Amino acid sequence: MQWSSAPHASVCETVRIPNHPSKVNASSKPNKLFFILSIAGCAKVYRFFYLAFATLLTHELDAVHKHEWRLLFVLRAMPDEPACRAFVLIHVPLLAVLLWLIAHPAQDTRFWTMLGLDVFMMVHAGLHWRLSSHPRYEFNTAHSRLIIYGAAALAVAHLLLLSN
């Protein structure tokens, strides 16, 4: 059984796992173990994406500490306590959907999700740079900047690997 990585075949060549239990017939779908092993086969490319995504998630932890909701359109008009709760709770379905899409069995879905998140991380860093002079902006520490711009740099590295 072969599993092609059509959208970025130059980076992740077709994964071939001999004697794999999912090799029932030519039309069978790969099982979850095959999916996990396929991702491991593309580790060089995915490594940068997963590091970038982990850095973005780390920023979200920092964002609660630094009151990021005070900069967001709808939430900044609310009192601090309910805005903080809303900011945190909004992330539950958002992250659930993103994690589902990143681990989706369809390679095209994973590819476009990762590509979209790479672009988001770069735009997100640009927004932070743009808002850095805002009076309510609190991401002025070196570690906050490292997390924000580090995610964008890792996303760029992932995109560069995809383009090879």
N, C-alpha and C positions, 0 to 999 in steps of 0.2 A: 504494500500500500504506500502510495506517495501522497504527500500533502504539500501542495505548491504554495509558495508565498508570492503570488502573482504581483501585488502592488509594489513589492520591493525585492524582486527575485535576485537582483544583483548583490544584495547584501545578505539575505537569508536564502541560501540555495534550498532546493527541494529537500525536505527532511525525509530520510529513509531509515526506518528502524526495522532491521531484519528480525524475523520470528516474533514479531509483536502480536499480542493476543487480539488486537483489533483487526488483524488481517483475516477477516472472515470471507469476504468476497470483494470484488472490485467496486461494488456500489455501496458498501457499508460505510457508515460515518465513523470517524475516529472517536474513540472513547476519551474520557477525561485524562487518563494516564498518558495517552498518546499526545493530547493537547499540551500537557505539562512538559513532556519530553521535547516536543516541538519548540516550545518557548526556550527551553534550555539550549537547544541547537542554535538559536539566534541570539545567544547571550551577549555577544559583543555589541550588537545594536541596541538590544533592549536594556542593557546595563545603564546606559546614559538616560534613557527615558525613566526607568524606575528610580534612579537617583534624583532626577529632576522632580518627579512626582512626589517622592518622599520629602524632598526639600520644600516643595509647595505645601504639603500637609504640615510640615514643621512650621512654616510661616503662618498657617492658620491657627496653630497653637499660640504663636507669638501675637497674632492679630487680636486674640481675645484679651491678652495681657495689655496690648497697646491701644485698645478701644477703637479698632478699625471701623466699627459701625458708625462712629461719629463723622466719618467721611463719606458714607454711602447715602445716596439720595433719599430714599424713603426712611431709613432707620435714623438718620441724623436729626430728623424732626421729632423723634420720640424721646421720652425720658430715658435716662441711662439704663435702669434695670430692665424694663421690658425690651428695649432695643438690644441689650446684651443677650437676653434669653432668645429673642427672635434670631439674632445673628448665629448663635450656636445651633439652634434647632433647624434653621434653614440648611445647615451643613449636613444633617443626617440624611435626608433623601438625596441631596446633591451628591454626596460621597458614595452612597449606595448605588446610585445610577452609574457614576463614573467607574467604580470598581467592577460593576457588572459588565460595562462596555469594554473595559480594559481586558477582562478575562473572557470575553465573549467567544464562543466556539467558531464564529465566522471570522476568518482572517481579515477580510476587508473591513469589518466593523472595528476590530482591534486597531488596524492600521490607521483608519480615519479618526478614530478617537484619540489615539496617541498623537497624530499629526495636529489635530485641533487643540489638544492640551499643550503641545509644544508652542503653538502660535499664541495661545492664551497666556502662557508663562512669560513670553516676550512682551506682549501687550501689557500684562500686569506689571512688569518691571518698569515699563514706560510710564504707566499711570502713577506708580509710586514716585518715580523721578519727578513727574509733573506736579504731584501734590506735596512734594517735600518742603515747600515753603508755606504750606497751609498752616494757619495758627493751631489747628487741632491735630496736626500730623505728629505722631509719637515714635515713628520708626527711625530715630536718629542715632541709635547705637550701632556699633560696628557689626555686632552679631546679627542684628535685624537686617542691615544692608547686605551682609554676606548671604543670608538666607534668601532674600528677595532676588538679588542679582545673580546669586549662584544658581537658583532654579532656572533663570533665563539662560545663563551660560551653558548649563547642562542640556537644556532644550535645544539650543543652537548646535551643540555637539551631536546630539541625536539626529537632528535634521541633516547635518553634514554627512554623517554616516549613512543615512538613508539615500542621500543623493549620489553616493559612490556606486 
